[in-house]
């Protein structure tokens, strides 16, 4: 059995994470052709770890490969976003059924309290709300379901969820915090329902929350033509 040296495996992982993060952030836009030699030169590595990294990204549905044409970043369409978020909805509802009895109550209480404090501060002095906090409740639900197969499937889906999430982030006006605020308010309500053990209402609100995200992403995609030039933060 042939086993790659640890150094080679580590280099491939570094290259993989570099390219993955650039795709998720939309720095490398959808449908962009990925030239192995150009990527290797820009990262100052040989083509071997780049080829291995692209194969990993292909398994995660972040890139596609056409025979005799090479690799390109997976397109982002309204239909594809619906597929991604339908999977997310199914997985999170299933996770919630298991998580509601297993979630760390203190961790969840602290998270709800943190979100409430952020909203109160925002009302007193309107400032940007942290996008990253949007993932916290969803991550806690997935972590608390204790189903490794569900968690692995969700982890693979997460890269595409983040990619569509960044469409909202990048193409919303800088001062438009209404959608972030609305999501935080829904997260607080969902968190409180979980703390009460109210599974049915928590599931209903979670479903409405994710379906609302689908509509926001669809609206943004309808006004964007890909590929687009990368934008700087």
Secondary structure by P-SEA (a helix, b strand, c coil): cccccaaaaaaaaaaaaaaaaaaaaccccccbbbbaaaaaaaacccaaaaaaaaaaaaaacccccccccccccccccaaaaaaaaaaaaaaaaaaaaaaccccaaaaaaaaaaaaaaaaaaaaaccccccccccaaaaaaaaaacccaaaaaaaaaaaaaaaaaaaaaaaccccccaaaaaaaaaaaaaaaaaaaacaaaaaaaaaaaaaaaaaaaaaaaaaacccccccccc
